[in-house]
Amino acid sequence: MKTKPVFSFIATVVLLVQATAHAADQLAATSQPPASMKYLCAKASHIPPETTTEESGYFSLCEGTNGRIYVGCAAYGRNSYLVEFDPATEKMRIVLDTHKLVGLPLEPTGYAAQSKIHTRNFVGHSGKIYVGSKQGYPTAKEKETGKVATYRGGYVLTYDPATDKAVNLGMPMPLDDKRQPAGAKEGEGVIDVVADEARGLIYVITCEHQHWLLLDTKHPEHGYRDLGPILRDQPNTLIDKQGRAAAITKDYEVARYDPAADKVSVDKLLVEGKPFREVVGPDAVHPDWRLAADGRTAYLQLLNDLRMFQLDLGGATGEPVPAQSLGNRIEGKHPDSRGSISLGPDGRVYSAVRVDNETGFGTGYLHHLVRFDPRAKQMADLGIFAVKNPDFFNFKGPQAKNPDGSLRPRHGFHTLPDGTLTPLHVIMALIVARDGTIYATTIYPFTLLRIPGER
């Protein structure tokens, strides 16, 4: 009887060991991020679930003069809230309950509810925080029955951390306002509020038709005056060092109001001599800008464009506003960047940008934090948002429900092959605090991310 040589058995074992080692090497390779990827580890805090219905919020994020962080929340069909986060204790509390403040029902009222604080929180020199409320969406029952409650209009609101008191400054453009178009079926929500406290002026942008309004707090009986220009989708007002207010119009020009002359002008916005609207194209949406400490330089980004632009608002009223492209913040496909442009205490400009994950390391999207240094004239990719405490929320337990039985979304994060938890959908807002700490919000669940200032 013939027997198989011993060496053939040994060879087989060696081959098996080599194959196993190769498979292990391949697995290890796929679990390691590319060398070009850098994580920015953020501590995540779940925003109180009683302040939302869909685990979501919008642009509403700021640092108060007291060093605390304020976040606006959306509870569709019910109410909206301003939440305070104390970095020292990491505790959160509701400081403004919209319906309670303005005298509306506290139980769900469907589409009639003040469902969102969507405004970029504006902090006045007094320390007061200025926000506005707007409508949400029809509830499932309203859609099913076709009986949608009437939305009367949004409110302008303030909260003063020093006194812990909120104030209702009224409804700028209610449904029965004579300035509403014929056949209007709802009032205007509020998408932006900015105060020039020294002059006693409050600038408001409405939503959905983007009216630019002015309230003279010295003569509140005159109500909210319409300055005339119709603005671009969900823009914000800047006030330059000369006291002039500026906002982006529907045609991507610059509307300016000079309170000293009580005059409004609409000035061309030119990028190296070309109209801004031609440079960015017809599909560009949601301009978002911030003013530098010099009171004349503005930095602007768009939701779906990779570029950052620098504008000079220091010129004469009636003259074109010059701008230049600073180039792409990063490279990538299908960018999304909203409510996230912010100036740090040293004058550098920060922005969050989402692009398709084309690294081959995982799927979905990646959210980058970028920084432009005006002195060095350089753009830098600081890294990808990553959660260092992934147990801040239970993603695997029973899915939470709202009182009406609807499920609360929790699909807003994804895990990369090395186990890193990172936002999936969008960064909704971003600010740089006075100590350099980065704060950002993301959704599903509604989360506040905090990145230390040392970078």
Buried (B, 14 or more C-beta within 10 A) or exposed (E): EEEEEEEEEEEEEEEEEEEEEEEEEEEEEEEEBEEEBBBBBBBBBBBBBEBBBBBBBBBBBBBBBEBBBBBBBBBBBBBBBBBBBEBEEEEBEBBBBBBEBBEBEEEBBBBBBBBBBBBBBBBBEEBBBBBBBBBBBBBEEBEEEEEBBEBBBBBBBBBBBEEEEBBBBBBBBBBEBEBBEEEBEBBBBBBBBBBBEEBBBBBBBBBEBBBBBBBBEEEEEEBBEBBEBEBBBBBBBBBBEBBBBBBBBBBBBBBBBBBEEEEBBBBBBBBEEEBBBEBBEEEBBBBBBBBBEEBBBBBBBBBBBBBBBBBEBBBEBEEBBBBEBBEBBBEBEEBBBBBBBBBBEEBBBBBBBBBEBEBEBBEBBBBBBBBBBBEEEEBBBBBBBBBBEBEBBEBEEEEEEBEEEBEBBBEBBBBBBBEBBBBBBBBBBBBBBEEBBBBBBBBBBBBBBBBEEEE
